[in-house]
Amino acid sequence: MPGAPALTMDMIEDAFHETDFAVPSVNIQPENDVTLVNLPTFFEVNMPDEGFGPDEVDRPDPASLLGYDVEVRPRLKEVTYHLGETTIAPTDDFGGPYPDGTITHTYAQPGEHQVRVDIVYTGQFRVGGSGWIDIPGEVALDGDPVTLTVREARARLYGG
């Protein structure tokens, strides 16, 4: 319709940046956020039910987009594992539990480490069910840190 306001990429970018993104947490094995020196520790990205994660579709309020039916979907660009004494990045690997998890680290010294997983999203949009179009830019979010305690096991012999 001539003279009607046009949807702009700036409006789409604003809608993307206003998306309620899912912020990951880190699952650690062994359980209870405690591991041992020289024991491989397994890390896994845990995506919450709240927010929009990779490939989940958000539908912003059409009133904020000139009445257009716009869909926005976050896309995974990368995750970064901050493991206290090392960082594993960039990767698109969500890790996994023992014994098949692919993100592991073996701590050499006892101590406490702040561990977290950060995520970077890119995005795509479509209007009225059309094909998906890339949105310029990205959104980087820091995961919530967890304190991982690394302990040293000591063997003792007892006489009977």
C-alpha positions in Angstrom: 0.0 0.0 0.0 1.6 3.3 -1.1 2.5 5.6 1.7 2.2 2.9 4.4 5.1 2.8 6.9 7.7 0.3 6.0 9.3 -2.3 8.3 13.0 -1.5 8.6 16.0 -3.7 9.5 16.6 -1.3 12.5 13.1 -2.4 13.8 14.0 -6.0 13.3 17.3 -5.6 15.0 15.6 -3.9 18.0 13.1 -6.8 18.2 15.9 -9.3 18.1 17.8 -7.6 20.9 14.7 -7.4 23.0 14.2 -11.2 22.7 14.0 -13.0 26.1 17.0 -15.2 25.4 17.7 -18.4 27.2 20.8 -18.1 29.4 22.6 -21.4 29.8 23.9 -22.9 33.0 26.6 -25.5 33.3 26.1 -29.1 34.5 29.2 -30.7 36.0 30.0 -34.4 36.6 31.0 -35.6 39.1 27.8 -34.3 40.7 27.4 -31.7 43.5 30.0 -29.4 42.0 32.9 -31.3 43.6 35.7 -33.2 41.7 39.1 -34.6 42.4 42.6 -33.7 41.3 43.6 -35.8 38.3 40.0 -37.0 37.6 38.5 -36.0 34.3 35.6 -33.6 34.9 32.7 -33.5 32.4 30.9 -30.3 31.5 27.5 -29.8 29.7 25.5 -26.8 28.6 22.1 -26.8 30.3 19.5 -24.7 28.5 16.6 -23.6 30.7 12.9 -23.8 29.8 12.6 -20.0 30.2 13.6 -17.8 27.3 14.3 -18.5 23.7 17.2 -20.8 22.9 18.7 -21.8 19.6 16.1 -22.3 16.9 13.2 -21.5 19.1 10.8 -18.9 17.5 9.8 -15.7 19.2 6.8 -13.7 17.9 7.2 -10.0 18.9 4.1 -8.0 19.4 2.9 -6.9 15.9 2.0 -3.5 17.4 5.7 -2.7 17.9 6.4 -3.7 14.3 3.8 -1.7 12.4 1.3 -4.5 12.6 3.5 -7.0 10.7 3.6 -10.7 11.8 7.3 -11.0 12.4 9.0 -14.1 13.8 12.5 -14.0 15.2 14.7 -17.0 16.0 18.0 -17.1 17.9 20.7 -19.2 16.2 23.7 -20.6 18.1 27.0 -19.0 17.1 29.2 -20.3 19.8 29.6 -21.2 23.5 32.6 -20.6 25.7 33.4 -22.7 28.7 35.1 -20.8 31.5 36.6 -23.6 33.8 38.6 -21.6 36.2 42.1 -22.4 35.2 41.3 -22.8 31.4 38.8 -21.7 28.8 37.4 -23.8 26.0 36.2 -21.6 23.1 34.8 -21.0 20.6 32.8 -24.1 20.1 29.2 -25.2 19.3 29.7 -28.3 21.4 27.2 -28.6 24.3 29.4 -31.2 26.0 27.6 -34.0 27.8 27.7 -36.3 30.8 30.1 -39.1 31.7 31.3 -41.2 30.0 30.6 -39.8 26.5 30.7 -36.1 27.1 33.1 -34.2 24.8 34.0 -31.2 27.0 36.3 -32.3 29.8 39.1 -30.9 31.9 41.4 -32.5 34.5 42.4 -30.2 37.3 46.0 -30.5 38.6 45.7 -28.7 41.9 43.0 -28.6 44.6 41.1 -25.3 45.0 37.8 -23.5 44.1 37.0 -22.3 40.6 34.3 -20.2 39.2 32.8 -22.2 36.3 30.3 -20.9 33.7 29.2 -21.2 30.1 28.6 -18.1 28.0 26.6 -18.1 24.8 26.6 -16.0 21.6 23.5 -15.9 19.5 23.0 -14.6 16.0 19.5 -14.3 14.7 17.1 -14.7 11.8 13.7 -13.3 11.0 10.8 -13.8 8.7 7.7 -11.8 7.9 4.3 -13.5 7.3 5.8 -17.0 7.0 8.3 -16.1 4.3 11.9 -17.5 4.2 14.3 -16.8 7.0 16.6 -13.8 6.6 19.8 -13.2 8.7 19.8 -10.4 11.2 23.0 -8.4 11.3 24.9 -8.5 14.6 24.9 -10.9 17.6 24.0 -11.1 21.3 26.5 -12.3 23.8 25.3 -13.5 27.2 27.3 -14.6 30.3 26.0 -17.7 32.1 25.6 -17.8 35.9 28.8 -18.9 37.6 29.0 -22.1 39.7 31.7 -22.7 42.3 33.5 -26.0 41.5 35.5 -27.4 44.4 38.6 -29.5 43.4 39.7 -31.8 46.2 42.7 -34.1 46.6 42.1 -37.7 47.5 44.6 -39.3 49.9 45.1 -43.0 50.4 45.5 -44.4 54.0 46.4 -47.9 55.1 44.9 -49.2 58.3 46.1 -52.2 60.2 43.6 -54.9 61.1 
